């Protein structure tokens, strides 16, 4: 599908419908997003013709286009591909049964009681399997858990609770009250990710999440705000407490008053509402997770692995929906993974429609200097960071290398990011490179509505083409790359970058930011890439001030950039090269000789091949090759 990213609104093109539209996926058969706008037309003739190559035509494109990365849903149930030792059927099972496919158990907890650590537990696909509120087995699972059965939808593992059998009491104005219990006492959460027991409430009906009313001066004010909502909404407080805001209530309670208003003001009794119950769905010590949907946790981490375990699990055709902070936390291998964040009022990222954390967080406590993490197929939407990796205070190296490649799993994208602050981020620990050999993405990328493409302390590359579209959020700093130290060489190959239609005066777009002043100068390489030419969309070389480091800039192939240095701060790269038929602008200088002289007079070593085309800032050719 071709989309005009400048002439169609950001919300409809890059993010799809707000609210429930971001959570329409109930299984691995989904196509990944609800943003499928109608392609633009240019009169009766349809979309405008493609522009000639910039290096030969040197004409600013008036209607940049991009093709969205989509995935086809599976046409049939997936093959399990292994022997299942214990079968669980939430609708027709019996915990006194033998646990065979013909006589399945009813609950995962009963299967865990019977299973050995190397056994495989099967959950019936298309069903929701709730975590028991009274189980003493704990959160850590040692067995592999996979979906089975004739549904194309995964088995859903829920850390929430069904309100189907609870009674509701009318409060007037279409508001109904009930009482819910948590498995563990809540802790106040402030505005971010302050603790694993922080309570981030939610209420959903199917895939529709209700609006959380919070932040009013009193509980009565919360109810008044709830009464006038046109859509489904809720508010809640600790039972017996006068504090209206859970984020600041120090009462360590497990009992809560929940106030609900449906869109039509009707009685919610008997509806399959799901609310919070457990702080996390589960975590895994080893093994395989396959054909599962994990959702409905109220704490910092929706699900994850034991970061102290030397064995790491594999996630195959797994999705995590409604994460309030991090979706998955811990080292893992991936073969088909989808995550959707759920923004909640007062949390970081709420104004941008994002969860506070990461869609896939490869956090580790242990040093793993020989571990190569294999990631195939990512589809992440609505987080502060899509793919994230960091160590603890006890560890330095979380992996030797992270490889992101294609997946063959139906229903999952290759590498698809929507509405995340940063697409790829790996943090240093006390100056150490947590992934020494870096991260390489060798499948095509489709990254839209972000502020930073890559933010790492080691080498990183997008190697196989695709699209990066930057958000129009003006309060956040935008750049292709943030290099956290001198090891952070970043390379982009075959990428088309789009930037929103905001003027330079109120929008910051730098090619790269180098944090600190490292002893080694990192290199940013743009090979066969395309960046916007229009000055209103241009990226700058400016790196944010004299206290930050410099980087080498290499343009190779038919790379096209805008105004390639910041004329206000006169912030130049450490070195500059343009080779292999590059077309670029440089502060509206009119000849390559002028560019060489300007760079040399500022101490910048440079190589500018005669095959380059020098452009004016309006995109027209100032000097052609030769």
N, C-alpha and C positions, 0 to 999 in steps of 0.2 A: 504494500500500500504506500502510495506517495503522499507526503504531507508537506504543505507549505508552512514551515515553522515560524515564519515571520508574520504571516497574514492570517493565521488562525490563533485563537486565544490559547494561552499557556495551559489553562485549566483543562480545556477540552482535548487538546492535542497531547500534552505530556503526562497528564495525570488521570484522565478519565473522570467519570462522575465522582463527586465527593460522597463521603459517608459510606453507605452500604455498598456502593459500586466498587469500592476497593476490596471488598471481601466477599465477592460472589462465588469464589471458588470453594467447592465442598469436597473436592477429590482430585486425584492426580489426572483426571480426564479434562481438567480445565485448560484453557488456552493461555493463561498467564496474566491477563490484564483485562480491564473493562474499557480501556481507552482505544477505541476503534473508530475514529472520526471519519466522516465522509471526505474523500480526497477533493482538494480544491480543483476548480476548473478555471479556464481562462477563455470565457466566451464559449460559443458553440464548438470550438475546435478542441476543447479539453485542456489538459495541462500544457504549460508552455514547453517549447522544444528545449532539449538539453543544450547547455552552453558549450562552445568549443573548449578544448584544453586551455587552461590559463596561460601556460608558458608560451603558447603560440598566439592566442587571441588577446590575452591580457585585458579582458573586459570583466568588470565587476558583475557577478551573477545577481540578477534582480529577484529571482525566486529559487532559493536553495531548496533542494528536495532531499528526502531520505526515505528509505524503505524500512518499515518496522519489522523487527524480528519476532516471529510468532511460532507457536508450536501446535501441531495437530493433536487433538485428544485421542486417546487409545480407542480403537474400534472394538476391542474385546478384552476380557480380563487378562492380566499378566500371568504367565506361568510362575508358580512359586519357585521352582528350580531346586528344591531341597526337601528332605524328609522333615515332617513336623512331628514332634513327640507329643504335644499336648494341644488340643483344639478348644477354643473358647467361642461360644455363641451367646451373645448378650440377650437375644430374644428367645431362643429355644433351648438353651443349655441348662444344666443342673449341676451344682457344685458337689453333689453326691454321686455323680456319674463317673465313668472310668476315664473320661477325657479323650476318647477317640473321636474321629470325625463323625461316626454314626451316633456316638453318645458323648457330646461335647460338654465341657464345663460351662459355667455361666459367667465367671469372673476371672480376670487376670490374676487377682491375688490368690485365688485357689490354685491356679496353674503354677504360680511362683512357689507355693508351699510344696507342691509335688515334684517340681522340676529340678534336675541337677544343673550345675552351673554351665554345662556345655550343651544342654538341651535347647530345642527350638520350640517356641510357643507361637501358635497361630491364632490370630484374631480374625473373626469373620469380617470380611470387607463390607462396606456400606452401612456398618453399624457404629454407634457411639458406645465406647467402653469407658465407663466412669471409674475414676480412682476412688476406692472405698474410703469414707471418712474415718472409719474405725480401725483400719488395718495397722498392725504393728510391724509390718515388714520393712518399712522405710522406703526411701526414694530410689535407692540404688538397685538397679537390675543387672544381674550378671548374664542372663540368658539372651539369645537372639530372639527378637519379636518380629513376626512378619504377618502380612495380611494373606488371607486365603478366601476362596469362594468365587461365586460367579458374577460379582459386581465389578464394574470398571472403577468404582469409587474406592478409596482406601478405607482401611479400618481407622476410625477416629479414636484417639486416646485423649480423654478429657480430664484435666485437673480441676474442673468446675463441679457444680452440683445442679441437678434438675430441680426446678421449683414446681414441677407438675402437680405434686401432691400437697403442696403447702396451701394454707388458707390465707386469703387476703381480706383485709378490713378496709372498708371505704372511709376515706378522710374528707370527702367532698371535693368538688372541682375536678372530678375525674381521676383523683389520686387514690391509690390503694397501698396499704402498708402490710408488710410481713416481717418476720424475723428470720435471719439466716445465721448460721454458725460457721466459723472457720476452723480448720484442723489445727492451726497454730495462731497464737496471738499476734496481732499486727503490730508494726512499728511505724511511726510517722515517717513520711518519705520526702517532705520538702518538695523540691521542684525537679529532682533528677534521679540519680541512681545511687542513693545513699546507703542502701543495705539490702541484703538478700531477703529480709523479712518485711521490706517496705510494701505497703498495701496500695495497689493500683486497681481500684474497683472497675468492674464492667458488668454489663447485662446485655444479653443478646437473645434474639428470637430467630432461629435458623442462622442465616448469615447476615442479619441486620443487627448492628450494634447500636444500642440506645445512647443518647447524649447524656453525659454525666454533668449534673448541675452541681457546681461546687464554688466556694469562694465568697458566698454571701455572708453578711455580718452575723446572722442568726439562723437557726434551723427553720424558724418560721419564714425567713426571707428566702431560704432555699426552696421551701414548699411553694411560696408565692411565685418564684421564678419558674418552678416546675409546672404550675397550673396554667401558665400562658404559652407553653411550648406547643408548637403546631405538630411536631413530630414526636416519636416515642422517646421518652427521657426518664431518668431516674436520679434520685439523690439518696444518700445514706449517711448514717452516723453511728457511732458506738452507742449501743443500748445503755440508757441511763446517763449519758454524757450530754452536757449542754454545748460542747464544742461542735460547730457545724462543719468543720473542715478536717477530714481524715488526715490530710497531709501535716497537720499541726497538732493532732490530738495525741497526747502522751499516754492515754489510757491503754494498757496492754490487755486488750479484751479479745474474746473470740465471738462475742455476740453483737449483732448489728441490726439496726432498724433500716429496712429497705423500703423506700417510697417509689412507686412506679406509676407512670402515666402513659397509657397507650395513645396512639395517634387519635383514635376516636373517643378516648376517655372511658372506654369500656372496662369491665372487670377482667383482670388477667388470670383469674382462677381457671385452672384446667389447661392453660397454654403451656407448651414445652419451652418455657424460659430457662436459660442457663445463666447462672451467676457464679461468682468466684467461690472457691472452697479451699484449694491447696495452693501453697506458694509456688510450686513447680509441678509440671506434669510428671516427669520421672527423669532420672539420669542413668546412664549406662556405663558399665565398667569395660565392656568388650563386646565383640559380636557384631551382629548385623541388625539394622532396622530397615524394613522393606515394606513398601505400600502402606505407609502410616501417615495420618494427619494428627499432629500434636497441637493442642490448643487449650485455652481456658486456665491459664495460670495467673495468679495475681501478684507475683513477686518480681524480682529483678530479672531472673532468668527463666524463660519458659521451659526449656529442657536442656540437657547437655550430657557430658560425660564426666567421669571422675578424672580431674586433672592430675591426680597422683598415680594413675594407672599407666603402666608401661605399654599395655595394649590399647589401641584406639579403635572405636567402632567404625563401621561403614554405613553411611546413610544412602539407601537406594530408593528412589521414588518416594521421598519424604517431603512433606510440607508442614510449615508451622504458621498458624493463622492467629492474628490478634495479639501479637507480642507487644507488651507495654514498654519493655526496655530491650534487652537482648533476646533474640529468638533461640538460637543454639549457642551454647558456651562450652568450649573444650576442643581439643584436637580431634579431628575426624577425617575420614576419607568420604568423598561424595560422588554419587553417580545419579544425578537428578534430584534437585533440591529447590524448594520454593519457600519463601518467607514473606509474610505481610505484617507490617507494623500497625499498631493501634495507638494513635496519639491520644493523650488524655490531658485534660486541662491542668495547667500549671507545670507540666513537665517540659523539659528541654525539647525543642522541636515542635511543640504543639502548634504554634502559629504557622509552621510550614507543612502541617499535616503529617508529621513524622513521629515515630517512636523515638525514645531517648537513646537507644543503644545501637547494636549491630544486628544485621540479618544473619550473619554467620561469623561467630567470634571464635577464633582458633586459640583461645587462651590456654596456657600451660603453666603449671607450677614446676614441672620437671624440665631439666635440660634435655633436649632431643637433638643432638648435633648430627645424627645420622638419619633422621626421619625425613622422608620425602612425602609430602602430603599431596594426594592426588584428588583434584577437584574437577569433576566433569558435569557440567550443566548447572548453572546458577540462574535463578529468577527471583530477584529480591526487590521489594517495593516498600517505601515508607519508613526508612530508618535514618539515624544520624550517619551511619556508615553501612555500606552493603557488605563487603568482605573485609574483616578486621582481624588482626593478629597482634597479640602482645604477651609479654612474659609477666611473671610475678616478681616480687622482691627476692625470691629464692632462686629464680631461674634467669638465664641469659639467652639461651637459644631454644626457641620453640620448635624449630624445624631446620633442616639443612636447606630445603628448597620447597617452594609451593608451585605446583604445575596446574594450570587451569586449561583444560582441553574440552573438546566436544563430547556431548553425550548422545547415545543412541536411544535413550529412553523416551518413548512417546509421551507427549504432554508436558515436556520440559524444554525450556529454551537453552541455548548454548551458553551465553553470558549476557543476561538481560537485567538492567538496573533501572528502576523508576523512582524518582523523588527521594533521593538520598543525598545528604550533605556531601559525602565523599564516596566514590565508588570503591576504591581500594586503599586501605590504610594499615600500615604495620609500624608499631611504635618501638623505639629504642628503649633499652633499660640501662641507665647510667652510661650512655654512650655506646653500648654494645649493639651489634647488629643481630636482631633476634632471628632473622632468616638470612644467614651469610651469603648463600648463593642467590637469594632474591626470589621474586615471583615473576613468572612469565605466563602471559595469556596467549595461547596459540590458536584460539578459536575466534570467530568474528564476534565483535562486541556491539551491543545496542544499549548505550548508556544515555539516559535523558533526564533532564531536570536535576542536575547536580551543580555544586559549587566548585569541587575539585575532583579531577579524574583520578590522580594517584598521589598519596601522601605516605612516603616510606622513608626508612633509615637505611635501606639497602637497595640494590639494583631492582628495577621493575620495568616491564615492557608489555605493551599491547602490540602483538606481532602480526595479526592476520586480518587487519582491516575492520571496518565497521564505522559506527557513528558515536560521537559524544556531543550532546546538546546541553548547554548550560542553562541554569534556571534564571528567572528574572527577579530573584530575591535580592533586593538592593542592599540590605543591611549586612549581608555576608560577603566576605572577600572571595573572589573567583580567580582561579588560576588552573592551568593545565596540570601543573605538578607542584607539590610541596616537597622539597628535598630536605630531609631532617639532618643529614650530615654529609660528609664528603664521599661516602660510599654509595650515595643514592643517585646513580646514573639512571636516567629515565629515557626510554626509547618508545616512540610511537611509529608504527608502520602502517601505511594505507588508511589512516583514520581521517574522516571528515568531521571537523569541529564546527558546530553552530553556536552562535552566541545570540541572546535575545536582543530585541530592538530597544535598547536603553542608551541614552547618550553617555558619552565618556565622562561628562561632568558629574553624573550621579551614580556611576557604576564603575567598580574597580575590576579590571581584568588583566592579570599579569600572566606572562608565559610560565613563569616559575617563581617560587619563593624559596630561598635557601635560608633555613633557620640557623642562627648562630653564624660564626665565622670558622668553618672547618679548615683543618690544615691542608686538606686536599680539595680541589675544585671539582664538583660533579659536572656531568655533561648531560644536556638535554638534546636529544636527537629526534628530529622530525623527518622521516623518510617517506616520500610519496604521500604526504599528508596534504589536506586542504583546510585552510583556515579562512574565516570571513575576510573579505577585502574592504568592505565598506567601513569608513572611519568610525561610525557609530557602533560597529560591532567588533572593532579591532582589539586584539590582545597586545599588551605592551611587554617590553623587556623589564620594566621597572620591578624591583624585587623588594620594595617596601621600606627602604631606608638604609643608611650607612652602617647600622649595627648588624645587618644581615649580610650573608656571604654572597659571592658571585658564582655564576655558572658559565660553562662553555656552551655556546649555541651552535648546533650543526644542522644545517638544512640540506637535505639530500633528495634528489629527484624532483618531481613536479610539485614541491611544497609551495603553497601560497599563503602568505601571512599578511596581516594588515600593517599598520604603522609599527615598524619593528623596533623602535625604542621610544622611551617616554621622554618627549621633548620638554616636559615641565621639570622633571627631576634629572634629566640627562643621565639616566641610569643605564650604563652599557654592560654587555656581557663581558666575561673575562677574555674570551676569544670568540671569534665569529667566522663561520665558513658557510659558503653557499656554492654547491656544486651540482652537476648532473641536471641541467635544465631547470633550475629553480627560478620562480618568479616571486619577487618580494618588493615591498615598499620600505623606504628608510627615511622617515621624517621629511618626505617630499623632496629629497635630493634628486637631481635630474640626471646624474651620470654615475656609473660604477666607479669612476675615478674619484668623484667627490665623496662617495661612500668610503672608499679605501682611505682617502686622506682624512676624513672625519674620524674614522676609527683609529687610524695610526696616531693622529694628534692627541688622542685620549688614551694612548698606551694599549690599545686593543690589537693584538695580533689577529690578522684576518686573511682569509682566502676567498676571493670572489671570482668564480670561473667566468670566462667570456661567454659561456653558454647560458648565463642567467639573463632574465628579463627584469629590468628595474622598472617599477611601477610608481606612478604618482599615487597620492593618498585617495584619489577618487577612483582608482583602479585602472586608469588608462596607462598605456605604455609610455614611459619616459625614454627608455633606451632598450633596444632589443638585442638579442645575441649578435656577437661578431664585432 
